[in-house]
Amino acid sequence: MTIAEPTTDTPTGGRSGPTFVELNFDDGLDRAAVETITETAALSAQATALVLQVSGRGAEDVAPELTVVNKWEAALRSLERADVPIVATATGPCHARALEVFLTADVRIASPTATFALADPGRVWPGMALHRVVTQIGAHVARRLLVEQGELSAQDALDVALVDRLVDDPRAEALRMLSVTSRLPNPDHARHRQLIFDAGSSSFEEALGRHLAAIERLLRRIDE
């Protein structure tokens, strides 16, 4: 993991600006990968946003301990609960674990040279990436990634909404986007993100209760 110095153009609420993190997952799933994501999630406490540059083709013969898998999923969940915007960028292979991290982001930006795949070399890892693809994008995309076990080009990923924006310089695009959002009132990003994630699998009545609870919390905060 490589952490760039936070930018300080638009400090907000004592935070230091967006933090850029380079994450590579060419190795298998191990404790080091878990620690990397845990540390990345913790960076959100001092930043106005996280910009994650993710890459990696995965590794052959993936056979981690089940306890490591549990900790990996918990680390990804903690990243999803970061209370700042998360932007993920990809400029090359974004496969297996790299794709799992990419899917936790609020905005996903890629260059034309990026490729995307669920599989490690020779094997599809049955992790929560399948769940995230289905709930965020659709079962048809998950089936395509699973059955074909091949790569999606950056343009294919844009066409199926796995990628939100396709640009030559993803980092510059992330900075441009964050320069706009930093001028807006700072919402409860973690809670709003969770409401979006839950929307696809919740009934109207269940969703209504969660949204009303979120509105109540916001109104209390305004009155303070």
Secondary structure, 3 states (H helix, E strand, C coil): CEECCCCCCCCCCCCCCEEEEEEECCCCCCHHHHHHHHHHHHHHHHCCEEEEEEEECCCCCCCCCHHHHHHHHHHHHHHHCCCCCEEEEECCEEECHHHHHHCCCCEEEECCCCEEECEECCEECCCCHHHHHHHHCCHHHHHHHHHHCCCEEHHHHHHCCCCCEECCCHHHHHHHHHHHHCCCCCCCHHHHHHHHHHHCCCCHHHHHHHHHHHHHHHHHHHHC
